Amino acid sequence: LARNELLEISFSATMAVDFNIHYHLDNQVRFPVNLKQQRDYADSYVAPATRTYCLMWTNRNHQPLQLRYQYEVRR
């Protein structure tokens, strides 16, 4: 994302998942969004600086699940 770009993200899962938006800086991982055990989510994030941001879901249920997600970047 470039500085001040808006990321709109939503997802739904059949079971709760952990979700985060993170980036790597100076050998550290920073988490501007870090959610635990969410089945549904819809929000937006404005990038404070230009960098590579990662979207990550973690299934801690040890069972298969379905995940549907959608995102859009707006300038």
N, C-alpha and C positions, 0 to 999 in steps of 0.2 A: 504494500500500500504506500502511496505517496502521502506526504504530510497533508493533513486536513481532509483526506478522502474518507468517505463514510462507507463502512461495511455493514450491510443489513444481513442478518443471519437468522434463520429459524430452523428448528428441527423437531421431530417427534420420533420416539422410539417405543417399541412394544414393552420394554422394561427400562427402568431408570439407568442412566449412564452418567459418568463424570464427563464434563466438557470444559475445555479451556481454549483461550486464545493466548498464544505465547510468542515470544521472540527471544533470540539469543543476542547478548550484548556483553562484551568483555568477559567471555568464558562463563557467563551466568545466564540462567534462563529466567526471564521475567514474565509474569502472568497478569496482564491487565484484566482478564476475565478468567475466573477459576470457580466453577460450579460443581457441586457434588450431588449425585443421585437426582438427576432431572429427567423426566420423561418428555417434557415439552418445553420449548424455549423460543422466544422471539424477541430480538432487541437489535440495537445498532451500536457500533463502535466507531469513534472518530480517531484516526491515527494521529498521534501527536508528533510523529517524526516518520520520515521515509525509511522503511526497513522491510524485511521479509517477516511476515506474521504467519504463524501456523495455527490451523484449527485442528483440535484433537479431541476425539471421543474415546473413552475407556469403558469397556464392558467388564464390570467386576462381578457379574452374575454367574459366570462360568457356564452359561447356556446361550445358545444362539439367539439373536434377536434381530428385528428389522429396524433399520434406521433410515429415515427420510430427511433430507436436508435441502435447503435452498439458500443461496446467498447472492448478493448483488453489491457491486462496488459502484459508488456514485462519487462524482467529482464535485 
